[in-house]
Amino acid sequence: MARLAIATRNAHKVDEIWAILESLLPHLHRDEVASALDLDAPSPVEDGVTFEANALIKARELAASTGLPALADDSGIAVDVLGGSPGVFSARWAGAHGGDAANLALLLDQLGDVPDEHRGAAFVCAAALVTPDGREFVEVGRMPGRVVRESRGAGGFGYDPIFVPDGYDVTTAELSPEDKNAISHRGAAFRAMAPHVAAVLT
């Protein structure tokens, strides 16, 4: 029986969040974690203008519809020369939500004439936990780096193939899942969130 709901229909994201939380929540088992898809939960309108606002919208809706503590995140890439865009519009930058290939192509085209030294960016993740009795927690993680000129690597998802973290010469799509989680924006946000989850589930 589910004890914790995760507000996503993206199987890659569920696996990534579980990989981050597993060692931090030893009393929680994988079969006690359900996604919004597993629970046939409604999809809320993500009309917040910040990552934090959208994460809370998703967590509140899932907690209300399932009666379970709900975890959600909203994340994306913020490019310096674009004033922090795509930001909250990262997943639908090219129009259709979740069109990774089109999103990548559009962003690379927009940055085509930008010199390497001005291609700084950061992945940002806001994680939210909402309980059915109304408690709310938010944690934010960042991974600074830069956007390269062509896709590299077959791992990860989203903008991973064109993002190189600071201190690395490979994209996040070329890192192992373990290495990516150790430095990622999502890893930082959910590691900070883990004590709140533990407290809510005890």
N, C-alpha and C positions, 0 to 999 in steps of 0.2 A: 504494500500500500504506500502511495506517495506521501512523503512528509514535507517535501520542498518542491515548488514549481519554478521552472525557469521560463521566462517570457521570450521565447524565440521559437521559430519554426525551422531554423537553420541547424541541421544536424552537426555540421562542422563546429558551430559555436557551442552547442551543448557539450560535445566531446572536449573542446578546449577548456570550457569552464570547469567541467568535472575533473580534468587532469590537474587544474590549478588547485581545486578545493580538496581533492581526495586525501592528500597527505595531511591537510590541515584540519580535517573533520573526520577523524578515524571512526567515529560512532555512526557516521552516515554511510549507507550503502548505495551503490549505483542504482539498484532497482527501487530505491526510495525517492529518486529524483525524476520528475516528469517534466517534459517540455509542454509548451502551449499546444503543440500539435498532438501530443499524446492525449492531452486532456480535452481536446476539441474546444478550446477556449476561443472566444471572439478576438478579433484583431482590432485594437484601438486605433484611433486616428492620432498619429504622432505629429502634433502641431506645435510642439514646444520650439523655442528658438535657441535653446542650449541643450547640450548633451544631458545635463542633469535633469532638466525638465522632461525630456522625452523618456529617460529611464524611469522616472517616477510615474509618468502616465502609464507606461506598460506594466510596471509592477503593481500599481494600484488596481488596474483593471483585472489583472490575473488573480490577485488576492481576493478581490470582490467576487469574481465568478467561480472560483474554486474552493474558497474557504481555507486555502493553504498559505503559509508564508511564501511570498513570491520574490524571486530575484529577477532583475532585468538589467540590461546594460544598453547604452547607446554610445556608439563609437564612430570614429571616422578619422579622416586625415585633414590636417590643417596646414595649408601651404603658405609660407611667409609672404611670397610675392603676390599671392592672391588675397591678401588680407585675412587669412585664416580660413578661406574657402578651400575645398567644398564644405568642410565642417559638418553640420547636421544634415546636409544634403548629400553626403558622400555616397550613400547607397543608391541614390537616384540622380546622380550628377548628369547622366546622359538622358534622363527622362524616365525610363522604366526602372522601378525598384529592383535591385538585385542583378542588374545587367553588368556584371563585372567587366567583361571584355569591352563593352561600349564605354563604360566609365573610365577604364584605363586609357583607352584610345583617345578620348576627349581630353583628359587631363594632360597626357603627353603632348597632344597637339597644342594645347594652350600654353605649355611651357617650352615649346619647341625652340624659341629664340632666346630663352633665358640662360645666361651663362651658368656654368656649373657652380660657381661660388655663390650664386643667388637662388639655389634650388633647395634651400632649407625648408624643412617641414617637421611635423610631429604627428604621430598617431595619438589620439586622445580617447579615453574611455571613462565614462561615468557609470558606476554600478549602483543600483538601488535595491534595497530590501524593504518590502512592505508586508506587515502582518495583518491578518484579518481584523485584529482589534485596533488597528490604526497606527502602530509604531512605524516610523520611517527612518531609514539610514541611507546615506549617500557617501560614496568614496570615489575619488578621481585619480586616474593614473595617466602618465604621459610617457611616450617614448620618442625622444628627439632623433632626427636624422636628416636625410635628404632624398629627393626624388631623382632617380637615374633616368637615362634616356631610352632604355628599352627593357622589356620584361625579361626577368631571369628567374628560373626556379619553378618547380612544380608543386611545392608545398603551400600550405596556408590557403588564404582566400582573399577576396577583395583586392586591396591595393598592395598586398604583400609582394608581388613580383617586381614592383618598381620602387620599393622603399628600402634604403640601406640605413640601418641604425647607426648612430654616432659610435665610433670606435670599431666599426666593422667594415669589411669590404665585400660582403655578400648581402643579398637582399633577405628580407624576412621569409620569403618563399624558398630560400636556399638553406635556411636553418632547420635543424631537427625540431619537432614539436616541443621537446624538452628544453632545448636552448632558447627557442622563441618565447616560451612561457616564462622563462627565468628573467627575461628583460622587457617583456612586452607591457604596453599600456594596460591591456586587459589583465595580465598577471598581477601588475601592481595594484590595480583597483580591487580585484577579487581577493588578493591576499590581505589587503586592508579590511575587506568586508568579512572575511572568515570569522573573526571573533564575534561579530554581531550575529552571524548565522548560528554559530555554536550556542550563543546565549539564548536565542529565540527557540532553538530546537531542544533545549534541555528543560 
